[in-house]
């Protein structure tokens, strides 16, 4: 039988051989994730995306509120603190004010009597908070995910605390001073709750794009972190302003009731006159001495 070596025959035999080596049910071997190298690379990329893309809290301008000196009080003052309004973090900040004031020779309490009899100074503290995100967070997330921007830069936030302290004389109610301390903190932070959108490395970037729009807003997870790191610093700063304001304050001295000697009673005068008469009758005092002493007793009435 002659052998057919035509081009058509050779092509059909080559296709049949290729079909036997790679059946259609196994698919085209264009992407072999079962290759150890490809599998390790995919795992490493996923690990970097999910774990490495975090940015620890950083407060860019916290040093502006650090206290460099302490104003000790010459005389210990008793100061009562009242907090008006605010959420839990604001109440915690007000509590830190008291802790810092005690370092400046001030006795601080929140137990205030109705008549303020246990105080020298009354401090009414108001804290108004405002937290904001930033439009830059969109660009940080998209296309910033391509260069891992959330990890090395962090998302931008602004935390504001408008603090007002009204000081007044606890005894007279007379105003002493009003202290206003505006605190504006520039924050950088990113955690896995937001950076997970960097999985856009494995698709066309839609996840990072949508995430960037959402992340323009503020992240509430930042609030307790800011309170922990910045709270003591701000409290010391405000306490120093209060101490400077009270450095020249002198509390009104408590009026003590005058000590009045008890008036001599009628029985006491009668007793003295009786003794004097006895001395006269017994000839111990003369008539002139008797009249002089008698007049002195009557003058003391």
Sine and cosine of phi, psi and omega as CSV:
sin_phi,cos_phi,sin_psi,cos_psi,sin_omega,cos_omega
0.00,0.00,0.80,-0.60,-0.02,-1.00
-0.94,0.33,0.56,-0.83,-0.01,-1.00
-1.00,0.04,0.79,-0.61,-0.02,-1.00
-1.00,0.04,0.94,-0.35,-0.03,-1.00
-0.93,-0.36,0.43,0.90,0.00,-1.00
-0.94,0.33,0.32,-0.95,-0.03,-1.00
-0.87,0.50,-0.63,0.78,-0.02,-1.00
-0.90,0.43,-0.67,0.74,-0.03,-1.00
-0.92,0.39,-0.70,0.72,0.01,-1.00
-0.88,0.47,-0.61,0.79,0.00,-1.00
-0.92,0.40,-0.66,0.75,0.01,-1.00
-0.90,0.43,-0.63,0.77,0.01,-1.00
-0.92,0.38,-0.62,0.79,0.02,-1.00
-0.91,0.42,-0.67,0.74,0.03,-1.00
-0.90,0.43,-0.63,0.77,0.02,-1.00
-0.90,0.43,-0.65,0.76,0.02,-1.00
-0.91,0.41,-0.65,0.76,0.02,-1.00
-0.91,0.42,-0.60,0.80,0.01,-1.00
-0.90,0.43,-0.62,0.78,0.01,-1.00
-0.92,0.40,-0.59,0.81,-0.04,-1.00
-0.97,0.23,-0.56,0.83,-0.04,-1.00
-0.75,-0.66,1.00,0.07,0.00,-1.00
-0.87,0.49,0.46,-0.89,-0.07,-1.00
-0.92,0.40,-0.46,0.89,-0.05,-1.00
-0.96,0.29,-0.20,0.98,0.05,-1.00
-1.00,-0.05,-0.12,0.99,0.04,-1.00
0.98,0.19,0.08,-1.00,-0.01,-1.00
-0.99,0.14,0.78,-0.62,-0.08,-1.00
-0.99,0.17,0.76,0.65,-0.01,-1.00
-1.00,0.09,-0.45,0.89,-0.01,-1.00
-0.75,-0.67,0.96,-0.28,-0.06,-1.00
-0.97,-0.26,1.00,0.02,0.07,-1.00
-0.93,0.35,-0.27,0.96,0.02,-1.00
-0.96,0.29,-0.16,0.99,0.08,-1.00
-0.92,0.39,0.78,-0.63,-0.05,-1.00
-0.81,0.59,-0.65,0.76,-0.03,-1.00
-0.90,0.44,-0.72,0.70,0.00,-1.00
-0.91,0.41,-0.62,0.78,-0.01,-1.00
-0.92,0.40,-0.68,0.73,0.02,-1.00
-0.90,0.44,-0.67,0.75,0.01,-1.00
-0.88,0.47,-0.67,0.74,0.01,-1.00
-0.90,0.43,-0.66,0.75,0.00,-1.00
-0.91,0.42,-0.67,0.74,0.00,-1.00
-0.90,0.43,-0.67,0.75,0.02,-1.00
-0.90,0.44,-0.65,0.76,0.02,-1.00
-0.92,0.40,-0.64,0.77,-0.01,-1.00
-0.91,0.42,-0.69,0.72,0.02,-1.00
-0.89,0.45,-0.64,0.77,-0.02,-1.00
-0.91,0.40,-0.69,0.72,-0.13,-0.99
-1.00,0.08,-0.45,0.89,-0.10,-1.00
-0.93,-0.37,-0.70,0.72,-0.12,-0.99
-0.96,0.28,-0.34,0.94,-0.10,-0.99
-1.00,0.03,0.90,0.43,0.12,-0.99
-0.75,-0.66,0.50,-0.87,0.00,-1.00
-0.76,-0.65,0.90,-0.44,-0.01,-1.00
-0.88,0.47,0.51,-0.86,-0.02,-1.00
-0.83,0.56,0.76,-0.65,0.06,-1.00
-0.70,-0.71,0.80,-0.60,0.03,-1.00
-0.97,-0.26,0.95,-0.31,-0.18,-0.98
-0.90,0.44,-0.57,0.82,-0.12,-0.99
-0.88,-0.47,0.43,0.90,-0.03,-1.00
-0.90,0.44,-0.52,0.86,-0.02,-1.00
-0.88,0.48,-0.39,0.92,0.00,-1.00
-0.92,0.39,-0.30,0.95,-0.04,-1.00
-0.94,-0.35,0.16,0.99,0.03,-1.00
-0.98,0.19,0.69,-0.73,-0.02,-1.00
-1.00,0.08,0.78,-0.63,-0.02,-1.00
-0.98,-0.20,-0.16,0.99,0.00,-1.00
-0.54,-0.84,0.31,-0.95,0.01,-1.00
-0.82,-0.58,0.72,-0.69,0.03,-1.00
-0.98,-0.22,0.99,-0.12,0.01,-1.00
-0.96,0.26,0.57,-0.82,0.00,-1.00
-0.99,0.11,0.67,-0.74,0.03,-1.00
-0.93,0.37,-0.54,0.84,0.01,-1.00
-0.80,-0.60,0.68,-0.73,0.01,-1.00
-0.92,0.39,0.81,-0.59,0.04,-1.00
-0.94,-0.35,0.56,-0.83,0.08,-1.00
-0.99,-0.13,0.89,-0.45,-0.08,-1.00
-0.85,-0.53,0.75,-0.66,0.03,-1.00
-0.97,-0.26,0.71,-0.70,-0.05,-1.00
-0.94,-0.33,0.77,-0.64,0.11,-0.99
-0.86,-0.51,0.74,-0.67,0.01,-1.00
-0.97,-0.26,0.76,-0.65,0.00,-1.00
-0.93,-0.36,0.91,-0.40,0.08,-1.00
0.93,0.36,-0.27,-0.96,0.01,-1.00
1.00,-0.05,0.36,-0.93,0.04,-1.00
-1.00,0.02,-0.21,-0.98,-0.08,-1.00
-0.89,0.45,-0.68,0.73,-0.02,-1.00
-0.90,0.44,-0.57,0.82,0.04,-1.00
-0.93,0.36,-0.63,0.78,0.05,-1.00
-0.90,0.44,-0.65,0.76,0.04,-1.00
-0.89,0.45,-0.63,0.77,0.03,-1.00
-0.90,0.43,-0.66,0.75,0.04,-1.00
-0.89,0.46,-0.63,0.78,0.05,-1.00
-0.88,0.47,-0.60,0.80,0.03,-1.00
-0.92,0.39,-0.47,0.88,0.07,-1.00
-0.85,0.53,-0.71,0.70,-0.01,-1.00
-0.88,0.47,-0.67,0.74,0.02,-1.00
-0.88,0.48,-0.65,0.76,-0.01,-1.00
-0.95,0.31,-0.59,0.81,-0.01,-1.00
-0.91,0.41,-0.53,0.85,-0.01,-1.00
-0.90,0.43,-0.39,0.92,0.05,-1.00
-0.96,0.27,-0.26,0.97,-0.03,-1.00
-0.97,-0.22,0.49,0.87,0.05,-1.00
0.91,0.42,0.61,0.80,0.07,-1.00
-0.88,-0.48,0.72,-0.69,0.06,-1.00
-1.00,-0.03,0.89,-0.45,-0.14,-0.99
-0.93,-0.37,0.64,-0.77,0.05,-1.00
-0.51,-0.86,0.41,-0.91,0.15,-0.99
-0.94,-0.33,-0.03,1.00,0.06,-1.00
-1.00,0.03,0.98,-0.18,-0.12,-0.99
-0.91,-0.41,0.81,-0.59,0.05,-1.00
-0.96,0.29,0.31,-0.95,-0.01,-1.00
-0.89,0.46,-0.55,0.84,-0.02,-1.00
-0.99,-0.17,0.12,0.99,0.00,-1.00
0.83,0.55,0.46,0.89,-0.07,-1.00
-0.92,0.39,-0.34,0.94,-0.03,-1.00
-0.99,-0.13,0.25,0.97,-0.09,-1.00
-0.76,-0.65,0.38,-0.92,0.19,-0.98
-0.96,-0.26,-0.61,0.79,-0.07,-1.00
-0.74,-0.67,0.63,-0.77,0.08,-1.00
-0.92,-0.40,0.79,-0.62,-0.02,-1.00
-0.88,-0.47,0.91,-0.41,0.09,-1.00
-0.99,-0.11,0.90,-0.45,-0.12,-0.99
-0.95,-0.32,0.75,-0.66,0.07,-1.00
-0.82,-0.58,0.77,-0.64,0.03,-1.00
-0.82,-0.57,0.86,-0.50,0.04,-1.00
-0.92,-0.38,0.86,-0.51,-0.09,-1.00
-0.96,-0.27,0.52,-0.85,0.07,-1.00
-0.50,-0.87,0.82,-0.57,-0.03,-1.00
-0.87,-0.50,0.72,-0.70,-0.06,-1.00
-0.72,-0.69,0.50,-0.87,0.17,-0.99
-1.00,-0.02,-0.39,-0.92,-0.03,-1.00
-0.50,-0.87,0.59,-0.81,0.07,-1.00
-0.91,0.42,-0.37,0.93,0.04,-1.00
-0.91,0.42,-0.36,0.93,-0.03,-1.00
-0.89,0.46,-0.46,0.89,0.05,-1.00
-0.90,0.44,-0.75,0.67,-0.01,-1.00
-0.93,0.35,-0.52,0.86,0.04,-1.00
-0.90,0.43,-0.58,0.81,-0.02,-1.00
-1.00,0.06,-0.58,0.82,0.00,-1.00
-0.55,-0.84,0.89,-0.45,0.15,0.99
-1.00,-0.04,0.32,0.95,-0.06,-1.00
-0.85,0.52,-0.39,0.92,0.00,-1.00
-0.88,0.48,-0.40,0.92,-0.02,-1.00
-0.91,0.41,-0.46,0.89,0.01,-1.00
-0.89,-0.46,0.37,0.93,0.05,-1.00
0.84,0.54,0.63,0.78,-0.06,-1.00
-0.85,0.52,-0.65,0.76,0.02,-1.00
-0.86,0.52,-0.49,0.87,-0.05,-1.00
-0.97,0.25,-0.74,0.68,-0.09,-1.00
-1.00,-0.07,-0.28,0.96,0.02,-1.00
-0.95,-0.32,-0.65,0.76,-0.07,-1.00
0.99,0.15,0.37,-0.93,0.08,-1.00
-0.98,0.19,0.47,-0.88,-0.06,-1.00
-0.99,-0.12,0.71,-0.70,0.07,-1.00
-0.65,-0.76,0.35,-0.94,0.08,-1.00
-0.77,-0.64,0.83,-0.55,0.00,-1.00
-0.92,-0.40,0.84,-0.54,-0.04,-1.00
-0.89,-0.46,0.70,-0.71,0.10,-0.99
-0.77,-0.63,0.95,-0.32,0.07,-1.00
-1.00,-0.06,0.95,-0.32,-0.12,-0.99
-0.96,-0.30,0.78,-0.63,0.05,-1.00
-0.80,-0.60,0.78,-0.62,0.01,-1.00
-0.84,-0.53,0.90,-0.44,0.07,-1.00
-0.99,-0.17,0.90,-0.43,-0.01,-1.00
-0.98,-0.19,0.69,-0.72,0.02,-1.00
-0.57,-0.82,0.41,-0.91,0.06,-1.00
-0.94,0.35,0.84,-0.54,-0.08,-1.00
-0.92,0.40,-0.43,0.90,-0.06,-1.00
-1.00,0.06,-0.67,0.74,-0.09,-1.00
-0.97,-0.23,-0.29,0.96,-0.06,-1.00
0.98,0.19,0.05,1.00,-0.03,-1.00
-0.94,0.33,0.76,-0.65,0.01,-1.00
-0.89,0.46,0.64,-0.76,0.05,-1.00
-0.98,-0.21,-0.77,0.64,-0.03,-1.00
-0.21,-0.98,0.38,-0.93,0.13,-0.99
-0.85,-0.52,0.86,-0.50,-0.06,-1.00
-0.94,-0.33,0.81,-0.59,0.04,-1.00
-0.88,-0.47,0.83,-0.56,-0.02,-1.00
-0.81,-0.59,0.98,-0.18,0.10,-0.99
-0.99,0.12,0.82,-0.58,-0.01,-1.00
-0.90,-0.44,0.85,-0.53,0.03,-1.00
-0.81,-0.58,0.91,-0.42,-0.07,-1.00
-0.95,-0.32,0.76,-0.65,0.05,-1.00
-0.99,-0.11,0.90,-0.44,-0.18,-0.98
-0.94,-0.33,0.58,-0.81,0.21,-0.98
-0.79,-0.61,0.78,-0.63,-0.03,-1.00
-0.26,-0.97,0.53,-0.85,0.11,-0.99
-0.39,-0.92,0.73,-0.68,0.08,-1.00
-0.75,-0.66,0.01,-1.00,-0.14,-0.99
-0.91,0.42,-0.34,0.94,0.03,-1.00
-0.87,0.49,-0.41,0.91,0.00,-1.00
-0.90,-0.43,-0.58,0.81,-0.10,-1.00
-0.96,0.28,-0.13,0.99,0.03,-1.00
-0.88,0.48,-0.36,0.93,-0.01,-1.00
-0.92,0.39,-0.14,0.99,0.05,-1.00
-0.96,0.29,0.04,1.00,0.17,-0.99
-0.90,0.43,-0.09,1.00,0.08,-1.00
-0.86,0.51,-0.23,0.97,0.13,-0.99
-0.85,0.53,-0.43,0.90,-0.08,-1.00
-0.99,-0.17,0.05,1.00,0.06,-1.00
-0.63,-0.78,-0.47,-0.88,-0.14,-0.99
-0.99,-0.11,0.18,0.98,0.06,-1.00
1.00,-0.05,0.09,1.00,-0.03,-1.00
-0.91,0.42,-0.65,0.76,-0.04,-1.00
-0.89,0.45,-0.72,0.69,0.01,-1.00
-0.91,0.42,-0.57,0.82,0.01,-1.00
-0.90,0.43,-0.77,0.64,0.00,-1.00
-0.91,0.41,-0.66,0.75,0.03,-1.00
-0.87,0.49,-0.63,0.78,0.02,-1.00
-0.87,0.50,-0.61,0.79,0.04,-1.00
-0.91,0.42,-0.69,0.73,-0.02,-1.00
-0.93,0.38,-0.61,0.79,-0.13,-0.99
-0.98,0.19,0.02,1.00,0.12,-0.99
-0.88,0.47,-0.51,0.86,0.00,-1.00
-0.97,0.24,0.08,-1.00,-0.04,-1.00
-0.98,0.17,0.55,-0.83,0.05,-1.00
-0.99,-0.17,0.93,-0.38,-0.05,-1.00
-0.89,0.45,-0.33,0.94,0.04,-1.00
-0.92,0.39,-0.25,0.97,-0.03,-1.00
-0.98,0.22,-0.49,0.87,-0.13,-0.99
-0.83,0.55,-0.80,0.60,0.00,-1.00
-0.90,0.43,-0.49,0.87,0.03,-1.00
-0.93,0.37,-0.65,0.76,0.04,-1.00
-0.91,0.40,-0.66,0.75,0.01,-1.00
-0.87,0.49,-0.66,0.75,-0.03,-1.00
-0.93,0.38,-0.65,0.76,-0.09,-1.00
-1.00,0.05,-0.66,0.75,-0.11,-0.99
-0.99,-0.13,-0.36,0.93,-0.06,-1.00
-0.80,0.60,-0.82,0.58,0.00,-1.00
-0.87,0.49,-0.58,0.81,0.00,-1.00
-0.92,0.40,-0.72,0.69,0.01,-1.00
-0.91,0.42,-0.64,0.77,-0.01,-1.00
-0.88,0.48,-0.69,0.72,0.03,-1.00
-0.91,0.42,-0.60,0.80,0.01,-1.00
-0.90,0.44,-0.72,0.70,0.01,-1.00
-0.93,0.37,-0.64,0.77,0.02,-1.00
-0.87,0.50,-0.60,0.80,0.03,-1.00
-0.92,0.40,-0.63,0.78,0.04,-1.00
-0.91,0.43,-0.62,0.78,0.03,-1.00
-0.92,0.40,-0.68,0.73,-0.01,-1.00
-0.89,0.46,-0.67,0.74,0.04,-1.00
-0.89,0.46,-0.61,0.79,-0.01,-1.00
-0.94,0.35,-0.53,0.85,-0.05,-1.00
-1.00,-0.09,0.05,1.00,-0.08,-1.00
-0.87,0.50,-0.58,0.82,-0.04,-1.00
-0.98,-0.20,0.10,0.99,-0.04,-1.00
-0.98,0.17,0.69,-0.72,0.07,-1.00
-0.82,-0.58,0.87,-0.50,-0.04,-1.00
-0.92,0.38,0.47,-0.88,0.04,-1.00
-0.93,0.37,0.78,-0.62,-0.01,-1.00
-0.93,0.38,0.66,-0.75,0.02,-1.00
-0.93,0.36,0.75,-0.67,0.00,-1.00
-0.97,0.23,0.83,-0.55,0.01,-1.00
-0.99,-0.13,0.71,-0.71,0.01,-1.00
-0.89,0.45,0.70,-0.72,0.00,-1.00
-0.90,0.43,0.64,-0.77,0.00,-1.00
-1.00,0.07,0.92,-0.39,-0.04,-1.00
-0.96,-0.27,0.81,-0.59,0.01,-1.00
-0.92,0.39,0.71,-0.70,-0.01,-1.00
-0.88,0.48,0.68,-0.74,0.01,-1.00
-0.93,0.37,0.57,-0.82,0.01,-1.00
-0.92,0.40,0.76,-0.65,-0.03,-1.00
-0.98,0.20,0.23,-0.97,-0.01,-1.00
-0.90,0.44,-0.59,0.81,0.00,-1.00
-0.90,0.43,-0.60,0.80,-0.01,-1.00
-0.92,0.40,-0.66,0.75,0.02,-1.00
-0.91,0.41,-0.67,0.74,0.01,-1.00
-0.89,0.45,-0.61,0.79,0.01,-1.00
-0.92,0.40,-0.66,0.75,0.00,-1.00
-0.92,0.39,-0.66,0.75,0.02,-1.00
-0.91,0.42,-0.60,0.80,0.02,-1.00
-0.90,0.43,-0.67,0.74,0.03,-1.00
-0.91,0.42,-0.63,0.78,0.00,-1.00
-0.91,0.42,-0.65,0.76,0.05,-1.00
-0.88,0.47,-0.63,0.78,0.02,-1.00
-0.89,0.45,-0.65,0.76,0.01,-1.00
-0.90,0.44,-0.60,0.80,0.01,-1.00
-0.93,0.35,-0.70,0.71,-0.01,-1.00
-0.89,0.46,-0.57,0.82,0.01,-1.00
-0.99,0.11,0.05,1.00,0.05,-1.00
0.96,0.29,0.32,0.95,-0.02,-1.00
-0.98,0.17,-0.58,0.82,0.05,-1.00
-0.88,-0.47,0.51,-0.86,0.03,-1.00
-0.99,0.17,0.08,-1.00,0.01,-1.00
-0.91,0.42,-0.66,0.75,0.02,-1.00
-0.90,0.44,-0.67,0.74,0.02,-1.00
-0.91,0.42,-0.61,0.79,0.00,-1.00
-0.88,0.47,-0.72,0.69,-0.02,-1.00
-0.91,0.41,-0.61,0.79,-0.01,-1.00
-0.91,0.41,-0.72,0.69,-0.02,-1.00
-0.93,0.36,-0.59,0.81,0.02,-1.00
-0.89,0.45,-0.68,0.73,0.01,-1.00
-0.90,0.43,-0.58,0.82,0.03,-1.00
-0.91,0.41,-0.62,0.78,0.01,-1.00
-0.92,0.40,-0.65,0.76,-0.01,-1.00
-0.94,0.34,-0.52,0.86,0.02,-1.00
-0.93,0.36,-0.41,0.91,0.00,-1.00
-0.99,0.14,-0.06,1.00,0.03,-1.00
-0.94,0.35,0.00,0.00,0.00,0.00
